[in-house]
Every structure is written in C-alpha cells, then in structure tokens.
C-alpha cells in the first residue's frame, strides 16, 4: 500500500527516472 501511494506522488512530479516503477515492482 505504501509503495502504491508513493507511486502516485512520484508520478505527479515525474522526472522519468523510473525509480517509482522499480519501487512498485518490489
């Protein structure tokens, strides 16, 4: 649940680093 929430925050200020995608896969 925490990872998904973090993904939404990251996508709103995305820099294209894909870190949020890796976090979600984890």
PDB file of N, CA, C and O in Angstrom:
ATOM      1  N   UNK A   1       0.839  -1.203   0.000  1.00  0.00           N
ATOM      2  CA  UNK A   1       0.000   0.000   0.000  1.00  0.00           C
ATOM      3  C   UNK A   1       0.882   1.265   0.000  1.00  0.00           C
ATOM      4  O   UNK A   1       0.602   2.229  -0.713  1.00  0.00           O
ATOM      5  N   UNK A   2       1.930   1.241   0.797  1.00  0.00           N
ATOM      6  CA  UNK A   2       2.817   2.403   0.863  1.00  0.00           C
ATOM      7  C   UNK A   2       3.494   2.656  -0.480  1.00  0.00           C
ATOM      8  O   UNK A   2       3.664   3.801  -0.898  1.00  0.00           O
ATOM      9  N   UNK A   3       3.878   1.572  -1.148  1.00  0.00           N
ATOM     10  CA  UNK A   3       4.560   1.708  -2.440  1.00  0.00           C
ATOM     11  C   UNK A   3       3.639   2.344  -3.470  1.00  0.00           C
ATOM     12  O   UNK A   3       4.057   3.218  -4.228  1.00  0.00           O
ATOM     13  N   UNK A   4       2.374   1.900  -3.498  1.00  0.00           N
ATOM     14  CA  UNK A   4       1.422   2.462  -4.450  1.00  0.00           C
ATOM     15  C   UNK A   4       1.224   3.951  -4.189  1.00  0.00           C
ATOM     16  O   UNK A   4       1.194   4.750  -5.126  1.00  0.00           O
ATOM     17  N   UNK A   5       1.091   4.320  -2.930  1.00  0.00           N
ATOM     18  CA  UNK A   5       0.897   5.724  -2.584  1.00  0.00           C
ATOM     19  C   UNK A   5       2.091   6.556  -3.057  1.00  0.00           C
ATOM     20  O   UNK A   5       1.937   7.644  -3.613  1.00  0.00           O
ATOM     21  N   UNK A   6       3.283   6.008  -2.818  1.00  0.00           N
ATOM     22  CA  UNK A   6       4.496   6.692  -3.257  1.00  0.00           C
ATOM     23  C   UNK A   6       4.528   6.865  -4.763  1.00  0.00           C
ATOM     24  O   UNK A   6       5.037   7.864  -5.271  1.00  0.00           O
ATOM     25  N   UNK A   7       3.976   5.875  -5.487  1.00  0.00           N
ATOM     26  CA  UNK A   7       3.952   5.941  -6.946  1.00  0.00           C
ATOM     27  C   UNK A   7       3.121   7.130  -7.418  1.00  0.00           C
ATOM     28  O   UNK A   7       3.516   7.849  -8.336  1.00  0.00           O
ATOM     29  N   UNK A   8       1.969   7.330  -6.782  1.00  0.00           N
ATOM     30  CA  UNK A   8       1.100   8.438  -7.176  1.00  0.00           C
ATOM     31  C   UNK A   8       1.782   9.786  -6.936  1.00  0.00           C
ATOM     32  O   UNK A   8       1.661  10.703  -7.748  1.00  0.00           O
ATOM     33  N   UNK A   9       2.491   9.899  -5.829  1.00  0.00           N
ATOM     34  CA  UNK A   9       3.217  11.132  -5.523  1.00  0.00           C
ATOM     35  C   UNK A   9       4.324  11.357  -6.560  1.00  0.00           C
ATOM     36  O   UNK A   9       4.496  12.464  -7.070  1.00  0.00           O
ATOM     37  N   UNK A  10       5.077  10.280  -6.862  1.00  0.00           N
ATOM     38  CA  UNK A  10       6.182  10.384  -7.807  1.00  0.00           C
ATOM     39  C   UNK A  10       5.703  10.744  -9.213  1.00  0.00           C
ATOM     40  O   UNK A  10       6.352  11.521  -9.913  1.00  0.00           O
ATOM     41  N   UNK A  11       4.570  10.179  -9.623  1.00  0.00           N
ATOM     42  CA  UNK A  11       4.087  10.420 -10.981  1.00  0.00           C
ATOM     43  C   UNK A  11       3.666  11.878 -11.170  1.00  0.00           C
ATOM     44  O   UNK A  11       3.687  12.386 -12.291  1.00  0.00           O
ATOM     45  N   UNK A  12       3.287  12.548 -10.093  1.00  0.00           N
ATOM     46  CA  UNK A  12       2.858  13.938 -10.214  1.00  0.00           C
ATOM     47  C   UNK A  12       4.064  14.864 -10.394  1.00  0.00           C
ATOM     48  O   UNK A  12       3.921  15.987 -10.877  1.00  0.00           O
ATOM     49  N   UNK A  13       5.252  14.390 -10.004  1.00  0.00           N
ATOM     50  CA  UNK A  13       6.475  15.172 -10.196  1.00  0.00           C
ATOM     51  C   UNK A  13       7.543  14.297 -10.843  1.00  0.00           C
ATOM     52  O   UNK A  13       8.703  14.285 -10.431  1.00  0.00           O
ATOM     53  N   UNK A  14       7.112  13.563 -11.873  1.00  0.00           N
ATOM     54  CA  UNK A  14       7.986  12.569 -12.512  1.00  0.00           C
ATOM     55  C   UNK A  14       9.105  13.234 -13.301  1.00  0.00           C
ATOM     56  O   UNK A  14       8.893  14.228 -13.995  1.00  0.00           O
ATOM     57  N   UNK A  15      10.314  12.657 -13.179  1.00  0.00           N
ATOM     58  CA  UNK A  15      11.456  13.152 -13.937  1.00  0.00           C
ATOM     59  C   UNK A  15      11.912  12.098 -14.938  1.00  0.00           C
ATOM     60  O   UNK A  15      12.929  12.273 -15.610  1.00  0.00           O
ATOM     61  N   UNK A  16      11.166  11.010 -15.038  1.00  0.00           N
ATOM     62  CA  UNK A  16      11.500   9.955 -15.989  1.00  0.00           C
ATOM     63  C   UNK A  16      12.605   9.031 -15.491  1.00  0.00           C
ATOM     64  O   UNK A  16      13.221   8.320 -16.286  1.00  0.00           O
ATOM     65  N   UNK A  17      12.863   9.032 -14.181  1.00  0.00           N
ATOM     66  CA  UNK A  17      13.957   8.229 -13.631  1.00  0.00           C
ATOM     67  C   UNK A  17      13.563   6.774 -13.429  1.00  0.00           C
ATOM     68  O   UNK A  17      14.426   5.919 -13.229  1.00  0.00           O
ATOM     69  N   UNK A  18      12.257   6.483 -13.480  1.00  0.00           N
ATOM     70  CA  UNK A  18      11.732   5.115 -13.375  1.00  0.00           C
ATOM     71  C   UNK A  18      11.900   4.513 -11.978  1.00  0.00           C
ATOM     72  O   UNK A  18      11.603   3.333 -11.788  1.00  0.00           O
ATOM     73  N   UNK A  19      12.361   5.280 -11.010  1.00  0.00           N
ATOM     74  CA  UNK A  19      12.538   4.758  -9.659  1.00  0.00           C
ATOM     75  C   UNK A  19      11.201   4.313  -9.081  1.00  0.00           C
ATOM     76  O   UNK A  19      11.125   3.316  -8.363  1.00  0.00           O
ATOM     77  N   UNK A  20      10.142   5.068  -9.402  1.00  0.00           N
ATOM     78  CA  UNK A  20       8.817   4.715  -8.894  1.00  0.00           C
ATOM     79  C   UNK A  20       8.365   3.370  -9.459  1.00  0.00           C
ATOM     80  O   UNK A  20       7.724   2.586  -8.759  1.00  0.00           O
ATOM     81  N   UNK A  21       8.698   3.100 -10.728  1.00  0.00           N
ATOM     82  CA  UNK A  21       8.325   1.823 -11.345  1.00  0.00           C
ATOM     83  C   UNK A  21       9.046   0.677 -10.652  1.00  0.00           C
ATOM     84  O   UNK A  21       8.445  -0.364 -10.384  1.00  0.00           O
ATOM     85  N   UNK A  22      10.323   0.861 -10.362  1.00  0.00           N
ATOM     86  CA  UNK A  22      11.100  -0.169  -9.679  1.00  0.00           C
ATOM     87  C   UNK A  22      10.544  -0.405  -8.282  1.00  0.00           C
ATOM     88  O   UNK A  22      10.474  -1.546  -7.825  1.00  0.00           O
ATOM     89  N   UNK A  23      10.150   0.664  -7.604  1.00  0.00           N
ATOM     90  CA  UNK A  23       9.596   0.546  -6.259  1.00  0.00           C
ATOM     91  C   UNK A  23       8.285  -0.225  -6.291  1.00  0.00           C
ATOM     92  O   UNK A  23       8.006  -1.026  -5.398  1.00  0.00           O
ATOM     93  N   UNK A  24       7.483   0.017  -7.318  1.00  0.00           N
ATOM     94  CA  UNK A  24       6.200  -0.676  -7.433  1.00  0.00           C
ATOM     95  C   UNK A  24       6.396  -2.161  -7.724  1.00  0.00           C
ATOM     96  O   UNK A  24       5.641  -2.992  -7.219  1.00  0.00           O
ATOM     97  N   UNK A  25       7.401  -2.506  -8.535  1.00  0.00           N
ATOM     98  CA  UNK A  25       7.679  -3.907  -8.844  1.00  0.00           C
ATOM     99  C   UNK A  25       8.148  -4.641  -7.597  1.00  0.00           C
ATOM    100  O   UNK A  25       7.875  -5.829  -7.428  1.00  0.00           O
ATOM    101  N   UNK A  26       8.851  -3.931  -6.728  1.00  0.00           N
ATOM    102  CA  UNK A  26       9.358  -4.503  -5.487  1.00  0.00           C
ATOM    103  C   UNK A  26       8.198  -4.746  -4.552  1.00  0.00           C
ATOM    104  O   UNK A  26       8.394  -5.228  -3.437  1.00  0.00           O
TER     105      UNK A  26
END
